[in-house]
Amino acid sequence: MTREEAFAYLGEEWEDAFEDEIFALKQQLLSILPVHKLYRSKLKKWGNLENAYRSLGGRLEENEVFDIKIPVFFNEILSSYSLYQEVRNQLKLNLLNTFDLSNAEKLLESFVKLDVTYASLWLSGDSDENVIVSKMPDPMEIWSGIKSFESLGGKTFDDLKEMSNLVPKTLKREQKRLTLYYTKYGKNE
């Protein structure tokens, strides 16, 4: 990219524009469903911004590569949910702290792997097409649903199937959402 093209892309206040655009992209990336197809266009834009920034003499600090291991989840719903949220929050924090495209790509790959792995725990035969896959529920609602289910004696993902008539609506909806997510995206991701 030439300097003229870079100026046309970022404008006169190119350093501020770069930071603002990258921040906006991070917010968009964190608000969409973890699916490669949805990430690609955002990452392409990030690459164009990075090229323009470097063409104008901007330097990006070489951040350490954030290596997040996808955890091994257990059959217990609450501990798996807590671990999922912990790792997801760490990934979000790491994404917010990087300006480097290659780090962002690795982190987003980890998001996809994390969500696919976690969704596989919730699989049921019921993948209701009326559930909106991209609408993630409030974490406190899920936590509350898990606690409610525990009070009825349900603790494991196996219990979700065996005690299906006692599963709170919030968990049934989440099970359907994650089953549909896995069915649509998990096998191909």
C-alpha positions in Angstrom: 0.0 0.0 0.0 1.4 3.4 -1.0 1.5 6.4 1.4 -1.2 8.1 -0.6 -3.5 5.0 -0.4 -2.8 4.7 3.3 -3.7 8.4 3.9 -6.8 7.9 1.9 -7.6 4.9 4.1 -6.8 6.4 7.5 -6.9 10.2 7.0 -4.7 12.9 8.3 -5.0 11.9 11.9 -3.9 8.4 11.0 -2.6 7.3 14.3 -5.8 8.1 16.2 -7.9 6.7 13.3 -6.0 3.4 13.4 -6.6 3.0 17.2 -10.2 4.0 16.9 -10.9 1.6 14.0 -9.1 -1.3 15.7 -11.1 -0.7 18.9 -14.3 -0.7 16.9 -13.3 -3.9 15.2 -12.5 -5.6 18.5 -16.0 -4.6 19.8 -17.6 -6.0 16.7 -15.6 -9.2 16.9 -16.5 -9.7 20.6 -20.2 -9.2 19.8 -20.6 -11.7 17.0 -21.0 -15.5 17.1 -17.6 -17.3 17.1 -17.7 -18.6 13.6 -14.8 -18.4 11.1 -17.0 -17.1 8.3 -18.1 -14.1 10.4 -14.6 -13.3 11.5 -13.0 -13.3 8.0 -14.3 -9.9 6.8 -13.4 -8.2 10.1 -9.9 -9.7 10.0 -9.4 -8.6 6.4 -10.3 -5.0 7.4 -7.9 -5.3 10.4 -5.2 -6.4 7.9 -5.9 -3.4 5.7 -5.7 -1.0 8.7 -2.5 -2.6 9.8 -1.0 -2.3 6.3 -2.0 1.4 6.1 -0.7 2.1 9.5 2.7 0.5 8.8 2.8 2.3 5.4 2.6 5.6 7.1 5.5 4.7 9.5 3.4 3.4 12.4 5.0 0.8 14.5 3.2 -1.9 16.3 4.6 -3.4 19.5 5.3 -7.0 19.1 3.0 -8.4 21.8 3.6 -11.8 23.2 1.6 -14.4 21.5 -1.4 -15.2 23.7 -1.5 -19.0 23.9 -4.8 -20.0 25.5 -5.3 -23.7 26.0 -8.8 -24.9 25.5 -9.7 -26.7 28.7 -10.9 -30.2 29.2 -14.5 -29.8 30.4 -16.1 -32.2 32.8 -19.6 -33.7 32.9 -20.6 -31.4 35.8 -22.6 -28.4 34.4 -21.7 -25.7 36.9 -17.9 -26.4 36.9 -17.9 -26.5 33.1 -19.9 -23.3 32.8 -17.6 -21.5 35.2 -14.5 -22.7 33.4 -16.0 -21.7 30.0 -16.7 -18.2 31.3 -13.3 -17.9 32.8 -11.5 -18.9 29.6 -13.8 -16.8 27.5 -13.2 -13.7 29.6 -9.4 -14.2 29.4 -9.7 -14.5 25.6 -11.7 -11.2 25.5 -9.2 -9.5 27.7 -6.3 -10.7 25.5 -8.1 -9.6 22.3 -8.7 -6.1 23.8 -5.0 -5.8 24.6 -3.6 -6.7 21.2 -3.1 -4.5 18.1 -1.4 -7.3 16.2 -3.4 -9.1 13.5 -1.6 -12.5 13.9 -2.4 -12.5 17.7 -6.0 -11.5 17.0 -6.3 -14.4 14.5 -4.9 -16.9 17.1 -7.3 -15.6 19.8 -10.3 -15.8 17.5 -9.4 -19.3 16.5 -9.3 -20.1 20.2 -12.8 -18.5 20.6 -14.2 -20.8 17.9 -12.5 -23.9 19.4 -13.7 -23.0 22.9 -17.3 -22.5 21.8 -17.4 -25.6 19.7 -15.9 -27.7 22.5 -18.3 -26.2 25.1 -21.3 -26.6 22.8 -20.6 -30.3 22.2 -21.3 -30.8 25.9 -24.9 -29.6 25.6 -25.9 -31.7 22.6 -29.4 -33.0 22.5 -31.6 -34.4 19.8 -33.7 -31.2 19.8 -32.1 -28.4 17.7 -35.1 -26.1 17.4 -34.7 -23.9 14.3 -36.6 -21.1 16.1 -33.8 -20.5 18.5 -31.6 -17.6 17.6 -28.1 -19.1 17.7 -26.3 -15.7 17.8 -28.3 -14.4 20.8 -26.1 -15.4 23.7 -28.1 -15.4 27.0 -27.2 -13.3 30.0 -24.6 -15.4 31.9 -26.4 -14.7 35.2 -29.6 -16.3 33.7 -27.6 -19.4 32.8 -25.9 -19.5 36.2 -29.3 -19.2 37.9 -30.8 -21.9 35.7 -27.9 -24.2 36.6 -28.4 -23.5 40.4 -32.1 -24.1 40.0 -31.5 -27.4 38.2 -29.0 -28.4 41.0 -31.6 -27.8 43.6 -33.7 -30.4 41.8 -30.9 -32.9 41.9 -29.4 -32.3 38.4 -25.7 -31.7 38.3 -24.4 -33.2 35.1 -24.9 -32.9 31.3 -26.2 -36.5 31.4 -28.9 -35.3 33.9 -30.1 -32.8 31.3 -31.2 -35.7 29.2 -32.3 -38.0 32.0 -34.3 -35.3 33.9 -35.5 -33.4 30.8 -38.9 -32.7 32.3 -37.2 -30.8 35.3 -34.8 -28.7 33.3 -35.5 -25.0 33.7 -36.6 -23.1 30.5 -33.4 -21.1 30.4 -31.2 -24.2 30.3 -33.5 -25.9 27.7 -33.2 -22.8 25.5 -29.4 -22.8 26.0 -29.2 -26.5 25.2 -31.2 -26.0 22.0 -29.1 -22.9 21.0 -25.8 -24.7 21.6 -27.0 -27.8 19.8 -28.0 -25.7 16.8 -24.7 -23.8 16.9 -22.8 -27.1 17.0 -24.9 -28.6 14.3 -24.5 -25.6 12.0 -20.9 -24.6 12.7 -19.2 -27.0 15.0 -18.7 -29.9 12.6 -17.1 -27.6 10.0 -15.0 -25.3 12.3 
